[in-house]
């Protein structure tokens, strides 16, 4: 999940990427997380607090659906 842009990724797209990764490592050894922090430079990224919260909620929702 990118932390550079505010647009939310589709949950199905995240799940497809997890499925792709599971071909190379057991699902129990995988996780879902943002690519890095929400402010990778001094200037930060053009992403609002609300967009950051929405992205983190999407991570939690997707992880619960995949790993229970």
N, CA and C of each residue as an Amber inpcrd file, in Angstrom:
protein
   204
   0.8500000  -1.1650000   0.0000000   0.0000000   0.0000000   0.0000000
   0.8960000   1.2290000   0.0000000   0.6230000   2.1100000  -0.9550000
   1.4460000   3.3110000  -1.0540000   1.0770000   4.3420000   0.0080000
   2.0830000   5.0090000   0.4990000   1.8680000   6.1120000   1.4390000
   2.1650000   7.4410000   0.7630000   2.4040000   7.3970000  -0.5290000
   2.7540000   8.6060000  -1.2810000   1.5330000   9.3470000  -1.7990000
   0.4340000   8.6410000  -2.0040000  -0.7800000   9.2300000  -2.5760000
  -1.9730000   8.8980000  -1.6980000  -2.9540000   9.7890000  -1.6940000
  -4.1150000   9.6170000  -0.8340000  -5.1560000   8.6360000  -1.3410000
  -5.1440000   8.3450000  -2.6400000  -6.1620000   7.4500000  -3.2010000
  -6.0460000   6.0600000  -2.5770000  -7.1950000   5.5180000  -2.1760000
  -7.2060000   4.1790000  -1.5800000  -7.0440000   3.1130000  -2.6510000
  -6.2600000   2.1120000  -2.3400000  -6.1680000   0.9580000  -3.1950000
  -7.4490000   0.1410000  -3.0470000  -7.8020000  -0.6030000  -4.0620000
  -8.9680000  -1.4850000  -3.9760000  -8.6160000  -2.6740000  -3.0870000
  -9.5340000  -3.0360000  -2.2070000  -9.2890000  -4.1620000  -1.3050000
  -9.0110000  -5.4400000  -2.0960000  -9.7410000  -5.6420000  -3.1960000
  -9.5110000  -6.8320000  -4.0210000  -8.0980000  -6.8470000  -4.6030000
  -7.5860000  -5.6830000  -4.9670000  -6.2240000  -5.6020000  -5.4970000
  -5.2070000  -5.9770000  -4.4230000  -5.4280000  -5.5250000  -3.2030000
  -4.5320000  -5.8970000  -2.1040000  -4.5710000  -7.4030000  -1.8750000
  -5.7610000  -7.9790000  -1.9030000  -5.8880000  -9.4270000  -1.6920000
  -5.2130000 -10.2110000  -2.8160000  -5.3030000  -9.7130000  -4.0500000
  -4.6300000 -10.3870000  -5.1660000  -3.1130000 -10.3720000  -4.9660000
  -2.5940000  -9.2530000  -4.4750000  -1.1490000  -9.1760000  -4.2350000
  -0.7250000 -10.1220000  -3.1110000  -1.5670000 -10.2670000  -2.1080000
  -1.2790000 -11.2300000  -1.0350000  -1.2860000 -12.6410000  -1.6070000
  -2.2750000 -12.9510000  -2.4490000  -2.3430000 -14.2740000  -3.0860000
  -1.0980000 -14.5410000  -3.9300000  -0.6310000 -13.5240000  -4.6530000
   0.5830000 -13.6790000  -5.4580000   1.7870000 -13.9710000  -4.5680000
   1.9090000 -13.2480000  -3.4800000   3.0320000 -13.4570000  -2.5620000
   2.9700000 -14.8370000  -1.9220000   1.7480000 -15.3310000  -1.6890000
   1.5710000 -16.6320000  -1.0350000   2.0470000 -17.7840000  -1.9190000
   2.3080000 -17.5160000  -3.1820000   2.8860000 -18.5520000  -4.0480000
   4.3560000 -18.7900000  -3.7070000   4.9750000 -17.8240000  -3.0340000
   6.4050000 -17.9000000  -2.7390000   6.7170000 -18.0710000  -1.2580000
   5.7640000 -17.7430000  -0.4090000   5.9510000 -17.8800000   1.0380000
   4.6060000 -18.2510000   1.6510000   4.6110000 -19.0430000   2.7150000
   3.3460000 -19.4060000   3.3570000   2.5920000 -18.1670000   3.8420000
   1.2830000 -18.2080000   3.7350000   0.4380000 -17.0940000   4.1470000
   0.7160000 -16.6920000   5.5930000   1.0360000 -17.6680000   6.4390000
   1.3080000 -17.3990000   7.8510000   2.5670000 -16.5590000   8.0440000
   3.4240000 -16.4990000   7.0320000   4.6550000 -15.7130000   7.1290000
   4.5350000 -14.3500000   6.4480000   3.3780000 -14.0530000   5.9000000
   3.1670000 -12.7870000   5.1990000   2.4280000 -11.7970000   6.0860000
   2.4710000 -10.5450000   5.6950000   1.7100000  -9.5120000   6.3860000
   1.3510000  -8.4250000   5.3840000   0.5300000  -7.5120000   5.8100000
   0.1330000  -6.3740000   4.9880000   0.4800000  -5.1130000   5.7560000
   1.1940000  -4.2060000   5.0960000   1.5800000  -2.9620000   5.7670000
   1.7950000  -1.8650000   4.7320000   1.7970000  -0.6100000   5.1750000
   2.1400000   0.4850000   4.2640000   3.5810000   0.3180000   3.7850000
   3.8950000   0.8620000   2.6100000   5.2440000   0.6840000   2.0550000
   6.3070000   1.3460000   2.9150000   5.9760000   2.4260000   3.5790000
   6.8920000   3.0970000   4.5050000   6.0640000   4.0990000   5.3000000
   6.7030000   5.0090000   5.9660000   5.9580000   5.9880000   6.7520000
   5.1770000   6.9600000   5.8780000   4.2820000   7.7000000   6.4850000
   3.4690000   8.6450000   5.7350000   4.2080000   9.9510000   5.4590000
   5.4050000  10.1050000   5.9690000   6.2030000  11.3020000   5.7020000
   7.6350000  10.8720000   5.4660000   7.9390000  10.4730000   4.2360000
   9.2690000   9.9490000   3.9480000  10.3230000  11.0200000   3.7050000
   9.8950000  12.2750000   3.6310000  10.8360000  13.3760000   3.4700000
  10.4730000  14.4810000   4.4590000  11.3320000  15.4620000   4.5920000
  11.0660000  16.5790000   5.4940000   9.7720000  17.2810000   5.1050000
   9.5330000  17.4120000   3.8070000   8.3270000  18.0800000   3.3270000
   7.0790000  17.2250000   3.4960000   7.2660000  15.9300000   3.6740000
   6.1200000  15.0300000   3.7920000   5.5400000  14.6900000   2.4360000
   4.4240000  14.0130000   2.4410000   3.7230000  13.6230000   1.2220000
   2.4040000  14.3690000   1.1610000   1.8790000  14.4970000  -0.0370000
   0.6010000  15.1950000  -0.2320000  -0.5450000  14.2520000   0.1190000
  -0.6880000  13.9640000   1.3980000  -1.7300000  13.0470000   1.8690000
  -2.2560000  13.5960000   3.1940000  -3.5610000  13.6970000   3.2930000
  -4.1700000  14.2850000   4.4870000  -4.2300000  13.2770000   5.6280000
  -4.4710000  13.7800000   6.8160000  -4.6380000  12.9100000   7.9770000
  -5.7990000  11.9490000   7.7530000  -6.8940000  12.4420000   7.1930000
  -8.0610000  11.5870000   6.9430000  -7.7210000  10.4740000   5.9590000
  -6.9210000  10.7840000   4.9310000  -6.5150000   9.7610000   3.9620000
  -5.5960000   8.7320000   4.6200000  -4.7240000   9.1880000   5.5040000
  -3.8470000   8.2650000   6.2210000  -4.6650000   7.3010000   7.0780000
  -5.6450000   7.8410000   7.7880000  -6.5040000   7.0080000   8.6360000
  -7.2670000   6.0000000   7.7890000  -7.7970000   6.4420000   6.6510000
  -8.5450000   5.5410000   5.7640000  -7.6490000   4.4130000   5.2620000
  -6.4110000   4.7190000   4.9430000  -5.4870000   3.6890000   4.4750000
  -5.1920000   2.6720000   5.5840000  -4.9750000   3.1580000   6.7890000
  -4.7070000   2.2370000   7.8950000  -5.9260000   1.3790000   8.2120000
  -7.1130000   1.9580000   8.1110000  -8.3340000   1.1600000   8.3040000
  -8.4410000   0.0710000   7.2440000  -8.1010000   0.4150000   6.0010000
  -8.1410000  -0.5670000   4.9230000  -7.1520000  -1.7010000   5.1830000
  -5.9760000  -1.3780000   5.6950000  -4.9930000  -2.4070000   6.0420000
  -5.5810000  -3.3530000   7.0870000  -6.1780000  -2.8000000   8.1320000
  -6.7530000  -3.6150000   9.2090000  -7.8970000  -4.4780000   8.6810000
  -8.8140000  -3.8840000   7.9250000  -9.9600000  -4.6340000   7.3880000
  -9.4950000  -5.7740000   6.4880000  -8.5550000  -5.4840000   5.6070000
  -8.0650000  -6.5020000   4.6770000  -7.3490000  -7.6120000   5.4320000
  -6.5070000  -7.2550000   6.3810000  -5.7800000  -8.2610000   7.1620000
  -6.7420000  -9.1520000   7.9380000  -7.7760000  -8.5770000   8.5010000
  -8.7570000  -9.3910000   9.2390000  -9.4630000 -10.3700000   8.3120000
  -9.7650000  -9.9350000   7.0890000 -10.4340000 -10.8240000   6.1380000
  -9.5060000 -11.9400000   5.6630000  -8.2230000 -11.6330000   5.5070000
  -7.2750000 -12.6280000   5.0000000  -6.8090000 -13.5690000   6.1060000
  -6.4470000 -13.0200000   7.2520000  -5.8520000 -13.8330000   8.3160000
  -6.7890000 -14.0940000   9.5000000  -7.9510000 -13.4590000   9.4970000
  -8.9130000 -13.6870000  10.5670000  -8.6920000 -12.9350000  11.7550000
